[in-house]
Amino acid sequence: MKRVAEEAGWPASWKLSAHYDRLEVYGGPPRTGYEYSYRARRKHTLECLRRVVPPGSRVLDVAAAQGNFSLALAELGYEVTWNDFRSELADYVRAKHEHGVVHYVPGNALDLTFPEPFDAVLLGEVIEHVAHPDQFLAKISEFVRPSGWIVLTTPNGEYMRNPLPRFSDCKNPEQYEALQFKPDADGHIFLLHDDEIERLSRAAGLALRELRHFGNVLTSGHMKLNFLLRLIPEAAVDGLERLTTRLPDSAVRKLHAGTVAALQKRS
């Protein structure tokens, strides 16, 4: 993907996207928890998608923002449809586009219809921003063909530093409707636990086929550990991440901030 030079007259959403691009795509070796976590999320997400659908498949990227996953998938040979409710970001993504097929369909995904279903849908850091994750996942499943896939990433609700409630413990999700769809961590409403992802998937006609966690306390830069990431060699940080993901499941869920899930639509 091309790097575009920031201009003074850009809209605020473009400038914010360029800021995140410098951290996520164009920077050097990771030095902060945010950079390590993003790199891990990108790695696991692309691995999951490539495992479940081959290049050439049609993929919808929902709430895709500056389109880094959309463009990466297009460069890998997928036919990608970019979506975000901020329609002005479409031209920012177009400016970075170099190779592959990308279609642009801005708008609220809950209000959209498509002429045919997709082989896969990517929900990257989206479901934690909606007041009704059960209804949201059921709607998104309508965009997927039978036996197709949803690859979902979201913060891990069981992570030891998660202060937010479980969705299943909330009696009145309607109270959060005015807060939904806000970007970044300030817009998080619920953080889902593994058992909730499985229940929501089943209710939406999906089967949870794979679930993994990433981003331990160190590589997330939490507990004031960011300074260590500037001192410890990158290979050692990566080795520690691999080690902590091999701990017993209960420890993995407590120590890791991110979740990637692969959900298959029932035939």
N, C-alpha and C positions, 0 to 999 in steps of 0.2 A: 504494500500500500504506500502511496505517496505521502510525503510530509509536506503540509501546506504552511506557508509563512503567515503568521498572525498579522492582521491588519487592524488599525485603530478603529475603523468603521464597522467592524464585525458586531453582530448582535451579541448580547450577553451569553446566550446559550452556546454560541460558537466559541467564545473566549473560555467559558468553563470547560467545554469539550476539549479544547486545545490544552488546557492545564492538565486534564486527566490523561490526555495522549502523551504528554511529556513524561508522566509518571509510568504509564502502563506500556507504552509502545516504543517511544523514541529515546528513552534514557539508557544509561549504561547498566552495569551490574546492579541488582537490587540492593538498597541500603536501608530501607525502612520496612516495617511490618506490612504497610499497605502494598508496597511493591512486591514483596515476597508472596503475600496472600493472593494478589491479582495473578501473578505468574502461575501459582499453583492452581487457581481456579480455571485459568485458561487451559492449562495442560490437561487437567482432568475432564473438562467439558469437551474439548476437541477429541480426546481419547474415546470418551463415551459415544459421541456422535459417530465417529469413524468406525467404531465397533458395530453399531446397530444398523447403519445405513451406508451404502457405498457411494463414492463420488458419482455425480450425475443425478442423485436424488434431489427432490424438491424440499427445501427447508424454509420454514417461516421463523424469523427471529423477532420475537415480540418485545416491545419496549427496548429496542436495540440501541437507543441513544446515538453515540458517535460512530456506531457501526463497526467496531473493531472485530467482533466475532463474525458479523455478516461478511466483511471483506476477507477475513481469514478463511472462512468456509468457501467463499467464491474462488479464492486462489487455490483451494484444494480440489476444485472441480465440482462443487455443489451448485445447484441452481437456487439462489437465495432470494427470499422476499424480506426486505427490511421494513420494519414497522416501528413507529414511535408516535405518541400523540403530539409531540412538538414538530410540526410539519416543517419548520424552517431548518431543522437539522438534516433534512434529506439532501440539500445542496452541499452541506458540509461533508457528508459522506461521499457524495458524487465527486467532490474535489479530491478526495483521497483515493478513489477507486482506480486501480491499475489493470487488474486482470480478472476474468471470470464474469459470470452472469449475476447481476443484482437487479431486482425489481424494487420499486419504492412505493409503499402503500402506507402513508401516514394516517393517523387517526387513533381513536380509542379502540383497542382490539376487541373490546366487548360489544362494540357496535358494528363491527365489520362482517362482511360475508365474502366468500371466495368461490369462484366458479367450480373448483374441484379441491378435494382434500390434499393435504401435504403428506409426504413420507415421514417427516419429523418436524416438531416444533421445539424451538429453544426458548426456555423461560429463564433468562439469566438475571438473578437478583431482582425478581419481580413480585413473587407471590407474597412476600413479607410486607408489601406496600398496599395491600388490598384489605378491605374490611371483611370481605366474605371469601376467604380462600377456597372454601368448598364450592361455591357457585362459580368462582373464577376458573378453577381447574376443570369443572364440568363443561364450561363454555369452551375453553381451549381444546378440550378433547374432541369437540365437534369439528375442529379444523384438521384432524388427523384421520387418515384412512384406516380401515380395519387392519390390525397387526402393525400399524405404524407406531411411532415413538414420540414421547415427550422427554426431553432432557432438561432437568430442572436444577438450578443452583439456588441456594438460599442459606442465610446464616443458620447455624446449628442451634436449635432451641435448648439443647441439653448442655451446651458449653458452660463451663464453670463461671464465666463472667457475663452471662446473659441476664439482664434485668427485666426482660419483657415477659408478658404472660403467655401461657398456652392458649391457643385458639379454642381447644375443647373445654377450657375452664370458663370461657366467656359466655354469659347468659344472654347478652344483648349486643351483638356485633354492630347493630345499626348505629350505636353511639360513636363509632369510629369512621363513619362514612365521610364526614367532612374533612377528615385527616388523610384520606387515602390518595394514592398516586403522587405523593411528594417524593422528590428524588433524594438520594443519599441516605445515610443512616438516620437522619432526623425524621425520615418518613416511615421508619419501621413501625409496624403495628403489633403483629404477632411474630414470634420466631418459632417455627414448627419443630417438634420433636420427631424422631424417627417413626414412632408408632402412629403419630398423627398423619405423617406423609403417607403411610401405608393405608390408613383408614380413608383419607380423602381420595386417594387413588382408586381404591376399590369402589367407593361410592360414585366415582366419575366413569366407571367402566374401564379402568386401567389396572394393570398388574405391575407391582413394583418388582423389577428384574435385577436391579443393581443399586447399591447405595454405598457411598464412600464419604469419608470425612478428610479434611485437610486443614492446614493452618494451625499448628499448635501454639501454645502461649508465647513461645519465643518468636516463631516466624510470623505471628500476627502482630508482634511488637507491643503486646499488652503487658500490664504490671510494670510499666516504666522500663521495659527491656529493649526499647529501640536502640539505645546506645550500644548494646552488645552486638547488634547486627552490623554496626560499623566497624567492629573490632574482630569478629569471628570470620574466618575465611568462608566464602560462599559454599564451598564443597562440604565443610563441616556443618553448616546450617542445614543444607539439603540432607546430609546424612542423619542428622537428628530428627528431621521431619519423617524420613523413612522409618526410623526406629520407633517413633511414637505411634505411627499408624499401624504397627504390628503388635501393639499391646492388646490385652483383652478388650473386648468390645465396650464394656462399661467404662474403662479408662479412656479409650479412644473418643467416646462421645463426650466425656467431661473435658478433655484437653484440647479439642479441635474446634475452631470457630466456624468452619464452613462445611456445607453438605452439597454433594452432587448425587442426583437420583436419576435413573433411567426407568421410565414408565412405558409399558407397551399397551396399546389399545387392544381390547379383546376383539376377536374376529366376530 
